């Protein structure tokens, strides 16, 4: 384990987890991985943090200790949104990142949180080997960012007010969607939009500046919103909210590595996609159990409700996205082609 004076003085919450191959020779290069989610262990906690730790351990082994990793959970290295621009500049090595958070810099990436565009995990994962995946990968490569692990998550909705299933249920509520396009749909349905990263939802709902929020099932669990919510709507039977939340790497850093290390990163990253898929699906189910035990009223999005949301999404979010530029229009067309 590598421990510096800075890490010791930073305290338990800010200190990174540092992982390398057990028993391997001293690492020749250490890379930093940042994310906004609560830290845990290889086997316990938020699955996105566990995935990052597994990635670090497995790449360390595959490279015989030539690569080691420092993991900074809870945005302890830098603020959440700033991580994408840092990847582009090569100032950050890796991040597990909600892709739509970068929509302010690269409008095209908001395709990764387009309401009602992806309705199942199978459809989302099919992007990787479809034309949409090829074009999205190329778009990110040009911006200096490389996708290492494709991760999709269904979303649920926690509310400290009335329950929300259908569009009319949002009327007059201060609500968070997670992307420009999601917010456009929610606003058209009657919601009052409040834009905060998912790791700030608890504080916003606690103070009353936010009534309801849509985010992944995993975040609804990890950020313990059951402590302040009165209602939750799960995505276990489908959702208008599916987010692409990949493990990303700075292309400049990736390109600086020797070929065998690049190969190890790509293979290990792809090998974790099945783990991510199963963990995300398990959290969709766990969400209902955890919130139910906390005496939160549980509901589900169903096909009739999602159909209502889709009508609004197509007239607002989809139309707005397609008009932003030719690349956005083409991405939307390619995504619609994936059954």
C-alpha positions as a Markdown table, in Angstrom:
| # | Residue | x | y | z |
|---|---|---|---|---|
| 1 | Unk | 0.0 | 0.0 | 0.0 |
| 2 | Unk | 1.2 | 3.5 | -0.9 |
| 3 | Unk | 0.5 | 6.1 | 1.9 |
| 4 | Unk | 1.7 | 9.7 | 1.6 |
| 5 | Unk | 1.6 | 12.4 | 4.3 |
| 6 | Unk | -1.1 | 14.2 | 2.4 |
| 7 | Unk | -3.3 | 11.1 | 2.4 |
| 8 | Unk | -2.9 | 10.7 | 6.2 |
| 9 | Unk | -3.7 | 14.4 | 6.9 |
| 10 | Unk | -6.6 | 14.3 | 4.6 |
| 11 | Unk | -8.6 | 12.1 | 7.0 |
| 12 | Unk | -10.5 | 8.9 | 6.5 |
| 13 | Unk | -13.3 | 10.3 | 4.3 |
| 14 | Unk | -10.9 | 12.0 | 1.9 |
| 15 | Unk | -8.2 | 9.4 | 1.8 |
| 16 | Unk | -8.2 | 7.3 | -1.4 |
| 17 | Unk | -8.2 | 3.5 | -1.5 |
| 18 | Unk | -4.9 | 2.4 | -3.2 |
| 19 | Unk | -5.0 | -1.0 | -4.9 |
| 20 | Unk | -2.4 | -2.9 | -6.8 |
| 21 | Unk | -1.7 | -6.6 | -7.4 |
| 22 | Unk | -1.1 | -8.4 | -4.1 |
| 23 | Unk | 2.4 | -9.4 | -3.7 |
| 24 | Unk | 3.5 | -7.9 | -7.1 |
| 25 | Unk | 6.6 | -5.9 | -7.5 |
| 26 | Unk | 6.5 | -2.1 | -7.0 |
| 27 | Unk | 4.2 | -0.4 | -9.4 |
| 28 | Unk | 5.9 | 1.6 | -12.1 |
| 29 | Unk | 2.9 | 3.9 | -12.6 |
| 30 | Unk | 0.0 | 4.9 | -10.4 |
| 31 | Unk | -3.3 | 6.2 | -11.9 |
| 32 | Unk | -6.1 | 8.1 | -10.1 |
| 33 | Unk | -9.7 | 7.0 | -10.4 |
| 34 | Unk | -12.3 | 9.5 | -9.1 |
| 35 | Unk | -16.1 | 9.1 | -8.7 |
| 36 | Unk | -18.9 | 10.7 | -6.8 |
| 37 | Unk | -20.4 | 7.7 | -5.0 |
| 38 | Unk | -19.9 | 6.4 | -1.5 |
| 39 | Unk | -16.8 | 4.4 | -0.9 |
| 40 | Unk | -16.8 | 0.8 | 0.2 |
| 41 | Unk | -14.8 | -2.4 | -0.3 |
| 42 | Unk | -14.4 | -5.0 | -3.0 |
| 43 | Unk | -17.4 | -6.9 | -1.8 |
| 44 | Unk | -19.6 | -4.3 | 0.1 |
| 45 | Unk | -21.2 | -1.0 | -0.7 |
| 46 | Unk | -22.3 | 0.8 | -3.9 |
| 47 | Unk | -21.6 | -1.5 | -6.8 |
| 48 | Unk | -20.0 | 1.3 | -8.8 |
| 49 | Unk | -17.3 | 1.7 | -6.2 |
| 50 | Unk | -16.9 | -2.1 | -6.0 |
| 51 | Unk | -16.5 | -2.2 | -9.8 |
| 52 | Unk | -13.8 | 0.4 | -9.7 |
| 53 | Unk | -12.0 | -1.6 | -7.0 |
| 54 | Unk | -12.3 | -4.8 | -9.0 |
| 55 | Unk | -11.0 | -3.0 | -12.1 |
| 56 | Unk | -8.0 | -1.7 | -10.1 |
| 57 | Unk | -7.2 | -5.1 | -8.6 |
| 58 | Unk | -7.6 | -7.0 | -11.9 |
| 59 | Unk | -5.5 | -4.6 | -14.0 |
| 60 | Unk | -2.8 | -4.7 | -11.3 |
| 61 | Unk | -2.7 | -8.4 | -11.6 |
| 62 | Unk | -2.8 | -8.4 | -15.4 |
| 63 | Unk | 0.1 | -6.0 | -15.6 |
| 64 | Unk | 2.2 | -7.8 | -12.9 |
| 65 | Unk | 2.0 | -4.6 | -10.7 |
| 66 | Unk | 3.2 | -2.3 | -13.5 |
| 67 | Unk | 0.0 | -0.3 | -13.0 |
| 68 | Unk | -1.5 | 0.6 | -9.6 |
| 69 | Unk | -4.5 | 2.7 | -8.8 |
| 70 | Unk | -5.6 | 5.3 | -6.2 |
| 71 | Unk | -9.4 | 5.4 | -5.8 |
| 72 | Unk | -11.1 | 8.6 | -4.6 |
| 73 | Unk | -14.8 | 8.0 | -3.8 |
| 74 | Unk | -17.3 | 10.6 | -2.8 |
| 75 | Unk | -15.8 | 13.3 | -5.1 |
| 76 | Unk | -13.0 | 13.6 | -2.5 |
| 77 | Unk | -10.4 | 14.4 | -5.2 |
| 78 | Unk | -12.4 | 16.9 | -7.2 |
| 79 | Unk | -16.0 | 18.0 | -7.6 |
| 80 | Unk | -18.3 | 15.8 | -9.6 |
| 81 | Unk | -19.0 | 17.7 | -12.8 |
| 82 | Unk | -15.3 | 18.9 | -13.1 |
| 83 | Unk | -14.1 | 15.3 | -13.5 |
| 84 | Unk | -15.0 | 15.2 | -17.2 |
| 85 | Unk | -13.1 | 18.3 | -18.2 |
| 86 | Unk | -10.2 | 17.0 | -16.1 |
| 87 | Unk | -10.2 | 13.7 | -18.1 |
| 88 | Unk | -10.2 | 15.7 | -21.3 |
| 89 | Unk | -7.1 | 17.6 | -20.2 |
| 90 | Unk | -5.3 | 14.6 | -18.8 |
| 91 | Unk | -5.4 | 16.1 | -15.4 |
| 92 | Unk | -7.5 | 13.1 | -14.1 |
| 93 | Unk | -6.7 | 9.5 | -15.2 |
| 94 | Unk | -10.1 | 7.8 | -14.8 |
| 95 | Unk | -13.6 | 8.4 | -13.6 |
| 96 | Unk | -16.9 | 6.4 | -13.3 |
| 97 | Unk | -19.1 | 9.2 | -14.5 |
| 98 | Unk | -22.7 | 9.9 | -15.4 |
| 99 | Unk | -22.1 | 10.8 | -19.0 |
| 100 | Unk | -25.0 | 13.4 | -19.3 |
| 101 | Unk | -23.2 | 15.5 | -16.6 |
| 102 | Unk | -20.8 | 16.6 | -19.4 |
| 103 | Unk | -23.6 | 17.9 | -21.7 |
| 104 | Unk | -22.6 | 21.5 | -21.0 |
| 105 | Unk | -19.2 | 20.8 | -22.6 |
| 106 | Unk | -20.2 | 18.2 | -25.2 |
| 107 | Unk | -23.9 | 18.4 | -26.1 |
| 108 | Unk | -23.9 | 15.1 | -27.9 |
| 109 | Unk | -23.3 | 13.1 | -24.7 |
| 110 | Unk | -26.8 | 13.9 | -23.4 |
| 111 | Unk | -27.9 | 11.1 | -25.6 |
| 112 | Unk | -26.9 | 8.9 | -22.6 |
| 113 | Unk | -29.8 | 10.2 | -20.5 |
| 114 | Unk | -32.6 | 10.8 | -23.0 |
| 115 | Unk | -36.0 | 10.2 | -21.5 |
| 116 | Unk | -37.8 | 7.2 | -22.9 |
| 117 | Unk | -35.1 | 6.5 | -25.5 |
| 118 | Unk | -33.8 | 3.4 | -23.8 |
| 119 | Unk | -36.4 | 1.3 | -22.1 |
| 120 | Unk | -34.5 | -1.9 | -21.2 |
| 121 | Unk | -31.0 | -2.9 | -20.2 |
| 122 | Unk | -30.7 | -5.2 | -23.2 |
| 123 | Unk | -31.5 | -2.2 | -25.5 |
| 124 | Unk | -28.9 | 0.0 | -23.7 |
| 125 | Unk | -26.2 | -2.6 | -23.8 |
| 126 | Unk | -26.8 | -3.2 | -27.5 |
| 127 | Unk | -25.5 | 0.3 | -28.1 |
| 128 | Unk | -22.0 | -0.9 | -27.7 |
| 129 | Unk | -22.0 | -3.1 | -30.8 |
| 130 | Unk | -24.3 | -0.9 | -32.8 |
| 131 | Unk | -23.7 | 2.1 | -35.0 |
| 132 | Unk | -24.8 | 4.4 | -32.1 |
| 133 | Unk | -22.0 | 3.0 | -30.0 |
| 134 | Unk | -19.5 | 3.5 | -32.7 |
| 135 | Unk | -20.4 | 7.1 | -33.2 |
| 136 | Unk | -20.6 | 7.9 | -29.5 |
| 137 | Unk | -17.2 | 6.3 | -28.9 |
| 138 | Unk | -15.8 | 8.4 | -31.8 |
| 139 | Unk | -17.3 | 11.6 | -30.4 |
| 140 | Unk | -15.7 | 11.0 | -27.0 |
| 141 | Unk | -12.4 | 10.0 | -28.5 |
| 142 | Unk | -12.3 | 13.3 | -30.4 |
| 143 | Unk | -12.9 | 15.1 | -27.0 |
| 144 | Unk | -10.1 | 13.2 | -25.3 |
| 145 | Unk | -12.1 | 10.6 | -23.4 |
| 146 | Unk | -12.3 | 6.8 | -23.8 |
| 147 | Unk | -15.0 | 4.5 | -22.7 |
| 148 | Unk | -13.6 | 1.5 | -20.7 |
| 149 | Unk | -16.7 | -0.1 | -19.3 |
| 150 | Unk | -20.3 | 0.3 | -20.5 |
| 151 | Unk | -22.6 | 0.7 | -17.6 |
| 152 | Unk | -26.4 | 1.3 | -17.8 |
| 153 | Unk | -28.7 | 2.0 | -14.9 |
| 154 | Unk | -32.4 | 2.3 | -14.6 |
| 155 | Unk | -33.8 | 5.1 | -12.5 |
| 156 | Unk | -36.4 | 5.5 | -9.9 |
| 157 | Unk | -38.0 | 8.6 | -8.3 |
| 158 | Unk | -38.0 | 9.6 | -4.7 |
| 159 | Unk | -40.4 | 12.2 | -3.4 |
| 160 | Unk | -40.8 | 13.9 | 0.0 |
| 161 | Unk | -44.2 | 15.0 | -1.2 |
| 162 | Unk | -46.9 | 13.0 | -3.2 |
| 163 | Unk | -46.0 | 9.9 | -5.2 |
| 164 | Unk | -45.1 | 10.4 | -8.9 |
| 165 | Unk | -45.9 | 7.8 | -11.6 |
| 166 | Unk | -47.7 | 9.7 | -14.3 |
| 167 | Unk | -46.7 | 13.1 | -15.9 |
| 168 | Unk | -49.6 | 14.9 | -14.2 |
| 169 | Unk | -48.2 | 13.9 | -10.8 |
| 170 | Unk | -45.3 | 16.3 | -11.1 |
| 171 | Unk | -47.4 | 19.5 | -11.3 |
| 172 | Unk | -46.0 | 22.2 | -9.0 |
| 173 | Unk | -43.2 | 20.0 | -7.5 |
| 174 | Unk | -39.6 | 21.1 | -7.4 |
| 175 | Unk | -37.9 | 18.2 | -9.2 |
| 176 | Unk | -34.5 | 17.0 | -10.4 |
| 177 | Unk | -34.1 | 15.1 | -13.6 |
| 178 | Unk | -30.4 | 14.8 | -14.1 |
| 179 | Unk | -29.9 | 16.1 | -17.7 |
| 180 | Unk | -31.1 | 19.0 | -19.8 |
| 181 | Unk | -33.4 | 16.7 | -21.8 |
| 182 | Unk | -34.8 | 15.0 | -18.7 |
| 183 | Unk | -35.6 | 18.4 | -17.2 |
| 184 | Unk | -37.3 | 19.6 | -20.4 |
| 185 | Unk | -39.7 | 16.6 | -20.2 |
| 186 | Unk | -40.4 | 17.1 | -16.5 |
| 187 | Unk | -40.9 | 20.8 | -16.9 |
| 188 | Unk | -43.4 | 20.2 | -19.7 |
| 189 | Unk | -45.2 | 17.8 | -17.4 |
| 190 | Unk | -45.6 | 20.6 | -14.9 |
| 191 | Unk | -42.6 | 20.3 | -12.7 |
| 192 | Unk | -40.4 | 23.1 | -11.4 |
| 193 | Unk | -36.8 | 22.2 | -12.3 |
| 194 | Unk | -33.9 | 22.1 | -9.9 |
| 195 | Unk | -30.5 | 21.0 | -11.2 |
| 196 | Unk | -28.2 | 19.3 | -8.7 |
| 197 | Unk | -25.8 | 16.4 | -8.9 |
| 198 | Unk | -27.1 | 13.2 | -7.4 |
| 199 | Unk | -24.8 | 13.4 | -4.4 |
| 200 | Unk | -26.4 | 16.7 | -3.4 |
| 201 | Unk | -30.0 | 15.4 | -3.6 |
| 202 | Unk | -30.2 | 14.5 | 0.1 |
| 203 | Unk | -29.3 | 17.9 | 1.3 |
| 204 | Unk | -31.6 | 19.6 | -1.2 |
| 205 | Unk | -34.6 | 17.5 | -0.2 |
| 206 | Unk | -33.8 | 17.8 | 3.5 |
| 207 | Unk | -33.9 | 21.6 | 3.3 |
| 208 | Unk | -37.0 | 21.7 | 1.2 |
| 209 | Unk | -35.3 | 23.2 | -1.9 |
| 210 | Unk | -36.2 | 19.9 | -3.7 |
| 211 | Unk | -39.4 | 17.9 | -3.5 |
| 212 | Unk | -38.5 | 15.0 | -5.7 |
| 213 | Unk | -35.6 | 13.6 | -7.7 |
| 214 | Unk | -35.1 | 11.0 | -10.4 |
| 215 | Unk | -31.8 | 9.1 | -10.2 |
| 216 | Unk | -30.5 | 5.6 | -10.5 |
| 217 | Unk | -31.8 | 2.9 | -8.2 |
| 218 | Unk | -28.2 | 2.5 | -6.8 |
| 219 | Unk | -28.0 | 6.2 | -6.0 |
| 220 | Unk | -31.4 | 6.2 | -4.3 |
| 221 | Unk | -30.1 | 3.4 | -2.1 |
| 222 | Unk | -26.5 | 4.7 | -1.5 |
| 223 | Unk | -27.5 | 8.2 | -0.7 |
| 224 | Unk | -30.1 | 6.9 | 1.8 |
| 225 | Unk | -33.0 | 9.0 | 0.5 |
| 226 | Unk | -35.4 | 6.6 | 2.3 |
| 227 | Unk | -34.6 | 8.6 | 5.4 |
| 228 | Unk | -36.5 | 11.7 | 4.1 |
| 229 | Unk | -38.7 | 10.4 | 1.3 |
| 230 | Unk | -42.4 | 9.6 | 1.7 |
| 231 | Unk | -42.9 | 8.0 | -1.7 |
| 232 | Unk | -40.6 | 6.1 | -4.2 |
| 233 | Unk | -41.3 | 4.9 | -7.7 |
| 234 | Unk | -39.0 | 2.1 | -8.9 |
| 235 | Unk | -37.7 | 1.2 | -12.3 |
| 236 | Unk | -37.9 | -2.6 | -11.8 |
| 237 | Unk | -40.8 | -2.8 | -14.3 |
| 238 | Unk | -39.4 | -0.2 | -16.7 |
| 239 | Unk | -38.6 | 3.5 | -16.5 |
| 240 | Unk | -38.4 | 6.6 | -18.5 |
| 241 | Unk | -34.9 | 7.1 | -17.0 |
| 242 | Unk | -32.0 | 4.9 | -18.2 |
| 243 | Unk | -28.6 | 6.4 | -17.8 |
| 244 | Unk | -25.3 | 5.6 | -19.4 |
| 245 | Unk | -22.8 | 5.8 | -16.6 |
| 246 | Unk | -19.5 | 4.4 | -17.9 |
| 247 | Unk | -16.0 | 4.0 | -16.5 |
| 248 | Unk | -14.0 | 6.5 | -18.5 |
| 249 | Unk | -10.3 | 7.1 | -19.1 |
| 250 | Unk | -8.4 | 10.1 | -20.3 |
| 251 | Unk | -7.4 | 9.3 | -23.9 |
| 252 | Unk | -4.1 | 11.1 | -23.4 |
| 253 | Unk | -3.3 | 8.9 | -20.5 |
| 254 | Unk | -4.4 | 5.7 | -22.2 |
| 255 | Unk | -2.4 | 6.6 | -25.3 |
| 256 | Unk | 0.7 | 7.1 | -23.1 |
| 257 | Unk | 0.6 | 3.5 | -21.9 |
| 258 | Unk | 2.5 | 0.6 | -23.6 |
| 259 | Unk | 0.3 | -1.7 | -25.7 |
| 260 | Unk | 0.2 | -4.6 | -23.2 |
| 261 | Unk | -1.1 | -2.3 | -20.5 |
| 262 | Unk | -3.7 | -0.8 | -22.8 |
| 263 | Unk | -4.8 | -4.3 | -23.7 |
| 264 | Unk | -5.2 | -5.2 | -20.0 |
| 265 | Unk | -7.3 | -2.1 | -19.3 |
| 266 | Unk | -9.6 | -2.8 | -22.3 |
| 267 | Unk | -10.1 | -6.5 | -21.4 |
| 268 | Unk | -10.6 | -6.0 | -17.7 |
| 269 | Unk | -13.0 | -3.1 | -18.4 |
| 270 | Unk | -15.1 | -5.1 | -20.8 |
| 271 | Unk | -15.1 | -8.1 | -18.5 |
| 272 | Unk | -16.8 | -6.1 | -15.7 |
| 273 | Unk | -19.9 | -5.2 | -17.8 |
| 274 | Unk | -21.8 | -8.3 | -16.9 |
| 275 | Unk | -21.1 | -7.6 | -13.2 |
| 276 | Unk | -22.4 | -4.1 | -13.6 |
| 277 | Unk | -25.5 | -5.2 | -15.4 |
| 278 | Unk | -26.5 | -7.8 | -12.8 |
| 279 | Unk | -25.7 | -5.4 | -9.9 |
| 280 | Unk | -27.8 | -2.6 | -11.5 |
| 281 | Unk | -30.8 | -5.0 | -11.9 |
| 282 | Unk | -30.4 | -6.3 | -8.4 |
| 283 | Unk | -30.5 | -2.7 | -7.1 |
| 284 | Unk | -33.8 | -2.1 | -9.0 |
| 285 | Unk | -35.3 | -4.9 | -6.9 |
| 286 | Unk | -33.5 | -3.9 | -3.6 |
| 287 | Unk | -34.8 | -0.4 | -3.9 |
| 288 | Unk | -38.4 | -1.4 | -3.2 |
| 289 | Unk | -37.4 | -3.6 | -0.3 |
| 290 | Unk | -35.2 | -1.0 | 1.4 |
| 291 | Unk | -37.7 | 1.8 | 1.1 |
| 292 | Unk | -40.6 | -0.4 | 2.1 |
| 293 | Unk | -38.8 | -1.3 | 5.3 |
| 294 | Unk | -38.4 | 2.4 | 6.0 |
| 295 | Unk | -42.2 | 2.9 | 5.7 |
| 296 | Unk | -41.9 | 4.7 | 2.3 |
| 297 | Unk | -44.8 | 4.1 | 0.0 |
| 298 | Unk | -43.6 | 2.1 | -3.0 |
| 299 | Unk | -45.0 | 2.3 | -6.6 |
| 300 | Unk | -43.7 | 1.2 | -10.0 |
| 301 | Unk | -43.5 | 2.8 | -13.4 |
| 302 | Unk | -45.6 | 0.6 | -15.8 |
| 303 | Unk | -46.0 | 0.5 | -19.6 |
| 304 | Unk | -49.1 | 2.8 | -19.6 |
| 305 | Unk | -47.3 | 5.5 | -17.6 |
| 306 | Unk | -44.1 | 5.3 | -19.6 |
| 307 | Unk | -46.1 | 5.6 | -22.8 |
| 308 | Unk | -47.6 | 8.9 | -21.5 |
| 309 | Unk | -44.1 | 10.2 | -20.6 |
| 310 | Unk | -42.8 | 9.2 | -24.1 |
| 311 | Unk | -45.3 | 11.4 | -25.8 |
| 312 | Unk | -44.0 | 14.4 | -23.8 |
| 313 | Unk | -40.4 | 13.4 | -24.2 |
| 314 | Unk | -40.6 | 13.2 | -28.0 |
| 315 | Unk | -42.2 | 16.6 | -28.3 |
| 316 | Unk | -39.7 | 18.3 | -26.0 |
| 317 | Unk | -36.4 | 16.6 | -25.2 |
| 318 | Unk | -36.0 | 14.6 | -28.4 |
| 319 | Unk | -36.9 | 17.6 | -30.6 |
| 320 | Unk | -34.7 | 20.0 | -28.7 |
| 321 | Unk | -31.7 | 17.6 | -28.8 |
| 322 | Unk | -32.0 | 16.9 | -32.5 |
| 323 | Unk | -32.0 | 20.7 | -33.2 |
| 324 | Unk | -28.8 | 21.4 | -31.3 |
| 325 | Unk | -26.5 | 20.3 | -34.1 |
| 326 | Unk | -26.3 | 17.7 | -36.9 |
| 327 | Unk | -24.3 | 15.3 | -34.8 |
| 328 | Unk | -27.0 | 15.2 | -32.1 |
| 329 | Unk | -29.7 | 14.6 | -34.7 |
| 330 | Unk | -27.7 | 11.7 | -36.2 |
| 331 | Unk | -27.0 | 10.2 | -32.8 |
| 332 | Unk | -30.7 | 10.3 | -31.9 |
| 333 | Unk | -31.6 | 8.6 | -35.2 |
| 334 | Unk | -29.0 | 5.9 | -34.6 |
| 335 | Unk | -30.2 | 5.3 | -31.1 |
| 336 | Unk | -33.9 | 5.0 | -32.2 |
| 337 | Unk | -32.8 | 2.3 | -34.6 |
| 338 | Unk | -31.7 | 0.0 | -31.7 |
| 339 | Unk | -34.7 | -2.2 | -30.8 |
